Amino acid sequence: MSDDLRNLREDLKGELTAVNDYQDHIDLAEDDEVREVLAHIRDEEKEHVAELVRLLRKLDEVQEAKFREEEG
């Protein structure tokens, strides 16, 4: 496995963890502005997830095939 793929997968793990962490903080927040800002940041992290997945699909032929199988 190339270093790029390994690093992209590690980055994806971090982004997914960040999405979950921000959501947990949103769920616990009492202030509307805090929830709004955290939701915005969470959504940016989701964009990062999409960008990383796009790169993984481009660089890893087996991963791309698996996505295509699941998409039907």
N, CA, C and O atoms as a DFTB+ gen file, in Angstrom:
288 C
 N C O
     1  1       0.851      -1.181       0.000
     2  2       0.000       0.000       0.000
     3  2       0.897       1.244       0.000
     4  3       1.900       1.309       0.711
     5  1       0.518       2.195      -0.790
     6  2       1.334       3.410      -0.858
     7  2       1.164       4.245       0.410
     8  3       0.162       4.139       1.118
     9  1       2.156       5.064       0.671
    10  2       2.075       5.983       1.809
    11  2       0.899       6.938       1.644
    12  3       0.252       7.297       2.628
    13  1       0.616       7.353       0.416
    14  2      -0.514       8.261       0.187
    15  2      -1.822       7.623       0.645
    16  3      -2.612       8.257       1.345
    17  1      -2.050       6.387       0.258
    18  2      -3.290       5.713       0.649
    19  2      -3.368       5.528       2.159
    20  3      -4.414       5.762       2.764
    21  1      -2.290       5.120       2.751
    22  2      -2.256       4.936       4.208
    23  2      -2.564       6.262       4.913
    24  3      -3.350       6.305       5.859
    25  1      -1.939       7.330       4.444
    26  2      -2.160       8.642       5.052
    27  2      -3.582       9.138       4.827
    28  3      -4.184       9.719       5.731
    29  1      -4.124       8.917       3.638
    30  2      -5.509       9.322       3.375
    31  2      -6.485       8.592       4.305
    32  3      -7.441       9.187       4.802
    33  1      -6.237       7.316       4.530
    34  2      -7.121       6.548       5.428
    35  2      -6.999       7.039       6.870
    36  3      -7.996       7.119       7.588
    37  1      -5.798       7.362       7.284
    38  2      -5.615       7.930       8.631
    39  2      -6.315       9.281       8.737
    40  3      -6.955       9.578       9.746
    41  1      -6.191      10.093       7.695
    42  2      -6.863      11.392       7.684
    43  2      -8.378      11.211       7.735
    44  3      -9.073      11.951       8.432
    45  1      -8.884      10.233       7.000
    46  2     -10.325       9.963       6.996
    47  2     -10.804       9.562       8.393
    48  3     -11.860      10.007       8.844
    49  1     -10.036       8.733       9.065
    50  2     -10.385       8.364      10.444
    51  2     -10.501       9.601      11.319
    52  3     -11.445       9.737      12.096
    53  1      -9.534      10.499      11.186
    54  2      -9.546      11.720      11.993
    55  2     -10.745      12.595      11.700
    56  3     -11.355      13.149      12.614
    57  1     -11.085      12.721      10.427
    58  2     -12.236      13.549      10.058
    59  2     -13.541      12.946      10.581
    60  3     -14.404      13.669      11.079
    61  1     -13.685      11.634      10.470
    62  2     -14.899      10.976      10.965
    63  2     -15.015      11.110      12.485
    64  3     -16.106      11.318      13.015
    65  1     -13.896      10.991      13.172
    66  2     -13.905      11.200      14.616
    67  2     -14.312      12.624      14.945
    68  3     -15.086      12.856      15.874
    69  1     -13.793      13.577      14.183
    70  2     -14.148      14.983      14.406
    71  2     -15.637      15.211      14.195
    72  3     -16.264      15.925      14.978
    73  1     -16.213      14.624      13.163
    74  2     -17.654      14.757      12.919
    75  2     -18.429      14.255      14.137
    76  3     -19.347      14.925      14.611
    77  1     -18.063      13.085      14.638
    78  2     -18.760      12.528      15.801
    79  2     -18.570      13.399      17.042
    80  3     -19.514      13.625      17.798
    81  1     -17.357      13.881      17.244
    82  2     -17.087      14.723      18.413
    83  2     -17.881      16.018      18.356
    84  3     -18.483      16.423      19.351
    85  1     -17.888      16.671      17.197
    86  2     -18.670      17.904      17.070
    87  2     -20.148      17.631      17.306
    88  3     -20.829      18.425      17.955
    89  1     -20.651      16.515      16.787
    90  2     -22.066      16.206      16.993
    91  2     -22.359      15.994      18.472
    92  3     -23.384      16.453      18.976
    93  1     -21.476      15.310      19.160
    94  2     -21.655      15.124      20.603
    95  2     -21.699      16.472      21.323
    96  3     -22.518      16.674      22.219
    97  1     -20.825      17.383      20.933
    98  2     -20.786      18.709      21.573
    99  2     -22.037      19.518      21.230
   100  3     -22.547      20.259      22.071
   101  1     -22.530      19.378      20.005
   102  2     -23.780      20.047      19.617
   103  2     -24.919      19.540      20.492
   104  3     -25.728      20.320      20.994
   105  1     -24.969      18.230      20.665
   106  2     -26.049      17.631      21.452
   107  2     -26.015      18.079      22.911
   108  3     -27.053      18.121      23.572
   109  1     -24.834      18.413      23.412
   110  2     -24.692      18.826      24.809
   111  2     -24.784      20.341      25.006
   112  3     -25.001      20.812      26.123
   113  1     -24.619      21.094      23.929
   114  2     -24.571      22.555      24.045
   115  2     -25.931      23.117      24.457
   116  3     -26.981      22.654      24.013
   117  1     -25.874      24.115      25.306
   118  2     -27.091      24.777      25.764
   119  2     -27.385      26.057      24.980
   120  3     -28.538      26.476      24.876
   121  1     -26.351      26.666      24.438
   122  2     -26.480      27.955      23.760
   123  2     -26.726      27.736      22.264
   124  3     -26.034      26.941      21.629
   125  1     -27.719      28.448      21.702
   126  2     -28.044      28.304      20.282
   127  2     -26.879      28.693      19.374
   128  3     -26.626      28.030      18.368
   129  1     -26.174      29.763      19.726
   130  2     -25.054      30.196      18.889
   131  2     -23.939      29.161      18.887
   132  3     -23.317      28.908      17.856
   133  1     -23.692      28.567      20.043
   134  2     -22.676      27.511      20.132
   135  2     -23.071      26.348      19.228
   136  3     -22.247      25.840      18.466
   137  1     -24.327      25.929      19.313
   138  2     -24.794      24.824      18.467
   139  2     -24.657      25.167      16.985
   140  3     -24.249      24.328      16.181
   141  1     -24.996      26.394      16.633
   142  2     -24.935      26.821      15.233
   143  2     -23.503      26.813      14.703
   144  3     -23.247      26.317      13.605
   145  1     -22.576      27.359      15.478
   146  2     -21.171      27.389      15.043
   147  2     -20.607      25.973      14.956
   148  3     -19.924      25.635      13.989
   149  1     -20.885      25.156      15.952
   150  2     -20.378      23.783      15.935
   151  2     -20.969      22.986      14.771
   152  3     -20.278      22.162      14.172
   153  1     -22.232      23.224      14.450
   154  2     -22.853      22.533      13.316
   155  2     -22.178      22.935      12.009
   156  3     -21.969      22.103      11.127
   157  1     -21.844      24.204      11.894
   158  2     -21.135      24.673      10.703
   159  2     -19.772      23.991      10.580
   160  3     -19.390      23.541       9.499
   161  1     -19.058      23.919      11.671
   162  2     -17.745      23.262      11.662
   163  2     -17.898      21.775      11.364
   164  3     -17.127      21.212      10.586
   165  1     -18.890      21.140      11.978
   166  2     -19.144      19.709      11.716
   167  2     -19.389      19.475      10.231
   168  3     -18.881      18.513       9.655
   169  1     -20.169      20.362       9.613
   170  2     -20.471      20.203       8.196
   171  2     -19.230      20.396       7.324
   172  3     -19.108      19.759       6.277
   173  1     -18.313      21.265       7.742
   174  2     -17.045      21.398       7.024
   175  2     -16.237      20.108       7.121
   176  3     -15.592      19.699       6.157
   177  1     -16.276      19.473       8.286
   178  2     -15.581      18.191       8.445
   179  2     -16.192      17.141       7.520
   180  3     -15.473      16.309       6.965
   181  1     -17.508      17.175       7.354
   182  2     -18.160      16.239       6.438
   183  2     -17.703      16.483       5.006
   184  3     -17.561      15.539       4.229
   185  1     -17.474      17.733       4.658
   186  2     -16.936      18.045       3.333
   187  2     -15.547      17.439       3.179
   188  3     -15.212      16.913       2.117
   189  1     -14.745      17.512       4.224
   190  2     -13.408      16.912       4.187
   191  2     -13.505      15.401       3.989
   192  3     -12.717      14.819       3.244
   193  1     -14.465      14.773       4.652
   194  2     -14.677      13.331       4.477
   195  2     -14.948      13.027       3.009
   196  3     -14.359      12.110       2.438
   197  1     -15.840      13.801       2.406
   198  2     -16.180      13.575       0.999
   199  2     -14.962      13.746       0.097
   200  3     -14.766      12.964      -0.832
   201  1     -14.151      14.752       0.361
   202  2     -12.949      14.984      -0.445
   203  2     -11.965      13.825      -0.314
   204  3     -11.377      13.387      -1.302
   205  1     -11.793      13.337       0.900
   206  2     -10.871      12.221       1.115
   207  2     -11.376      10.949       0.460
   208  3     -10.594      10.205      -0.131
   209  1     -12.668      10.692       0.557
   210  2     -13.244       9.503      -0.079
   211  2     -13.071       9.590      -1.599
   212  3     -12.758       8.592      -2.249
   213  1     -13.274      10.776      -2.157
   214  2     -13.082      10.954      -3.599
   215  2     -11.651      10.575      -3.993
   216  3     -11.436       9.883      -4.988
   217  1     -10.679      11.033      -3.204
   218  2      -9.287      10.701      -3.491
   219  2      -9.014       9.204      -3.348
   220  3      -8.314       8.616      -4.173
   221  1      -9.566       8.592      -2.306
   222  2      -9.378       7.148      -2.125
   223  2      -9.952       6.378      -3.305
   224  3      -9.345       5.421      -3.788
   225  1     -11.123       6.800      -3.765
   226  2     -11.747       6.124      -4.897
   227  2     -10.889       6.279      -6.154
   228  3     -10.817       5.366      -6.977
   229  1     -10.258       7.402      -6.296
   230  2      -9.417       7.667      -7.467
   231  2      -8.122       6.852      -7.432
   232  3      -7.671       6.350      -8.461
   233  1      -7.536       6.725      -6.258
   234  2      -6.206       6.124      -6.142
   235  2      -6.198       4.626      -5.840
   236  3      -5.184       3.958      -6.043
   237  1      -7.324       4.099      -5.357
   238  2      -7.383       2.685      -4.962
   239  2      -8.443       1.985      -5.811
   240  3      -9.642       2.130      -5.571
   241  1      -7.985       1.227      -6.802
   242  2      -8.901       0.566      -7.733
   243  2      -9.823      -0.430      -7.032
   244  3     -10.999      -0.536      -7.383
   245  1      -9.308      -1.150      -6.059
   246  2     -10.129      -2.126      -5.339
   247  2     -11.211      -1.410      -4.537
   248  3     -12.363      -1.842      -4.524
   249  1     -10.844      -0.313      -3.867
   250  2     -11.825       0.450      -3.100
   251  2     -12.903       1.003      -4.019
   252  3     -14.087       0.973      -3.683
   253  1     -12.501       1.501      -5.163
   254  2     -13.463       2.026      -6.136
   255  2     -14.428       0.930      -6.580
   256  3     -15.631       1.170      -6.687
   257  1     -13.914      -0.263      -6.838
   258  2     -14.769      -1.375      -7.246
   259  2     -15.775      -1.716      -6.152
   260  3     -16.932      -2.019      -6.443
   261  1     -15.343      -1.669      -4.911
   262  2     -16.254      -1.963      -3.794
   263  2     -17.355      -0.917      -3.694
   264  3     -18.513      -1.258      -3.452
   265  1     -17.003       0.373      -3.882
   266  2     -18.023       1.410      -3.887
   267  2     -19.036       1.162      -5.002
   268  3     -20.244       1.279      -4.793
   269  1     -18.538       0.823      -6.179
   270  2     -19.429       0.589      -7.316
   271  2     -20.354      -0.595      -7.065
   272  3     -21.526      -0.558      -7.439
   273  1     -19.832      -1.645      -6.435
   274  2     -20.672      -2.805      -6.101
   275  2     -21.804      -2.385      -5.169
   276  3     -22.947      -2.796      -5.367
   277  1     -21.507      -1.583      -4.172
   278  2     -22.505      -1.162      -3.209
   279  2     -23.522      -0.192      -3.805
   280  3     -24.676      -0.150      -3.378
   281  1     -23.087       0.584      -4.789
   282  2     -23.987       1.548      -5.422
   283  2     -24.950       0.866      -6.371
   284  3     -25.955       1.448      -6.779
   285  1     -24.636      -0.377      -6.721
   286  2     -25.528      -1.161      -7.558
   287  2     -25.468      -0.746      -8.963
   288  3     -26.165      -1.312      -9.805
